[in-house]
Amino acid sequence: MLKKTCNLIFIFFVSFLNGQDEKVPTTNKDSLFLSKAEIKFNVTAAIVMIPNIGVEVKLSDKLSYQLDTSAVSYDSMEGSPFHVTQIFNELRFFPKLKEGKYQRSFFIGAHWGYGMYSLRLPKFITSIVDTQLKPEGSFQSGRNTYYGITVGKKIPLKSKKFNLELFIGGGSSQSYYKYYNSNGVLEYDDPISKRNFSNSGEELIYRGGLMIVYKL
């Protein structure tokens, strides 16, 4: 009796899957229509020695969810520690474009991110942005929250398992940190109040690159 019941359940399940497959247009060549999830690696971030990997899961024909993270850890960069970890949650929307091959090639997403760091901004960054280069050996240690928008485009390849993805994102970055001088002593922006954490906020571009994507 149990074997007969299992067989009936199996037949029903296979019939259900076949029915679902019939609803999917076989002529659609868009990579995300043919895969439920993607694993990706940021080539641009790797060039500057900051590994960045992500996973994107299809929720519907127009929505997907992506989780990506990056981390780097150097005990000394220009005489100061450089440790950074970031995690981003993102909901992506794929607008319906004109009829054609890759309808889901363009996307826009809203993200929320969190990060922790202990670092001194390198010289090449302070030479670009309006901030002072701190003394060698000093560093800031704290955490960040990010709220912003990402836009990007998926680039199909001839391979059935790989494609590329260009993206850029930015928004509001809120930082809460402590500052340690070159002797490792904690210093305060306001010596009278001696707040444990200082804070700052900027609106800027803080993520982007070229991803190599593997389709599951």
N, C-alpha and C positions, 0 to 999 in steps of 0.2 A: 504493500500500500504506500509506504514512504517513497519507494523508488518510483512508483507511478506518479505520485504528486510532484516529486522533484523534476521528472521529465516534463510534466505539464507546465511547471513554472519556467523551465528552461526554454521550452517552445514559445511560451508567451513573451519571454524576455527578448529572444531573437527576433520574433515578429515585431515587437515594439521598436527595436533598433532599426530594423529594415524600414519600418514606417517613417522613422525619424530621418533616415538617410534620403528618403524620397523627397523630403521637403527641402533639402539643400540643393541648390542649383549646381549641377556638375560642371557647368560652363564657367563658373566663377573661378578665376585664377588668383584671387587675392590670397596672400599667404595666411592671414589670420582667419579667413573663413575655413581654411583647410587644416588648421591646427588649433588645439584648445589652449596651448600655453607655449611660451617662448622663454629661453634662457639667453641672456645677453652679456657681453663683455665690452667695456668701454676702451677702445684703442687709444683715443686721445688722452685719457687719464693715465693709461699705462705708460705713455711716452714720458710723462713727468713723474713717473714712479708712484702713482696713487691708484692702486687697484680699485675698480668700480664694477660690480656685477649686479645683475637684476633678474627678476622673474616677472613676466607679464602673463596674466590669465584672462582669457576671453570670458566676459559676463553675458554679452548679447551681441547682436550684429553691429551695435553702435557704441558699446561700452566695454572697457576692460579695466582691470586693476593691476597696478605695477608696484612691486616692492623692490627697492634697490639700496645698496649700501656701499660705502667706500671707507677705507681705513689705511692709514700710513703711520709708521712708528720709527722715528730716528732719534737716537739718544743725543745726537749732536748735529745740528745744521747751522753753520756759521757761528759755532760756539754756544748755541742754545738748543734745548730739546724741541722736537717737532713731532707731536703726537696728535692725530686727528681721526675721529670716527664720526660718520654721518649715516643716517637712515632716513629714507624718504618713502612715504605712502602717497600714491597718486591714483586718481580716478581719471581715466582718459575717455574722451568723446570723439568718435569718428563721424564727422558730418557726411551725409549722403551727397556724393558728387555726381557729375554727369555719368551716364552709362558708358562703360568702358572696362578696361582690364582691372586695374587695381583701385577699386572704389574706396578702400580704407587706407590709402597711402598717407593721407594727411590727418593729423590729430591735434587736439588741444586738451590739456589736462590741468586739473587743480590739485596741488600737492600740499602736504604738511610734512615737515621734517624736523629731526632732532639731532643734535651733535654734541660731542664733548671734545675738548682740546687742551693741550698744553704746548704753547709755542711762542716764538717771537717772529713777527712778520719779516720775511726775507727782504734783502735789499731791493731785489727786482720788483717786488710788490710795492714797497714804500716809494719807489721812484715813479710809480704809475699813479697811485692813489694819494690823496692828500692826508697823509699821516706821517708822524715822526718815527724815524728809526730808533728803536730802543737800544740801550747799551748791550754789548756782547755778554752773553751769560744770563741775561734777564729773560723773563718770559711771563706770559699771561696764562692762567689756567682757569677754565670755566666751561660753560655750556651755551649752546645756541638753539633757538627755535626758528623755523623757517615757514613762511606762509606765502605761496605764490602760484604762478602759472607757468606751464611748460607748453611749448609748441614744437612740432617735429614732423618728419616725413619718413616713411618707410620706403626703402629702395630695393626693388626685387632683383634677384640674381637668377641665373640659369639653374642653379642648384635647387633641388626640391627641399633641402634641409636648411639652407642658409639664406639670409638676406642682410641688408644693412639698414641702419636707422640713424638719421641725423636729428639732434634735438638741442634745444637751448631753453633754459628756465631761469626765472628770477622772481623777486618780490621783496618781502620784508624779512630782514634778518635781525633778530633780537638776541643780544649777548649779555651774559651775566658772568663776571670773572673776578679773579684775584690777581694782583700784580706782584711778582717777586723780583727783587733786584738781582744784580749779578752775584751777590753773596748769598742768595737764597732766602733773604729776609722779606717777609710780607710788608708791603707798603700800601698806604691808603690814599685815595684821591682827596679825601677830607680827613686829616689827622684828628680833628676834634670829635667828629661823630664816630669815626672808626667803623664804618659799615663793613660787614664781612665781604659783601660782593659789590663791585661797581657794575654799572650797566651802560649799554650803548645800543643804538638801533640805526640801521641803514636800509635803504632801498637799493638793491643792486642785483646784477646777474651773478649767480653763484653755482650754476650747474650747466652742463652741456657736453657735447662731443659727438663722436661717431661710434656707434655700437655695432659689433658683429653679433648677429642673432642666429641662434639655433632653434629650429622649430620642432617641438615634440609631437 
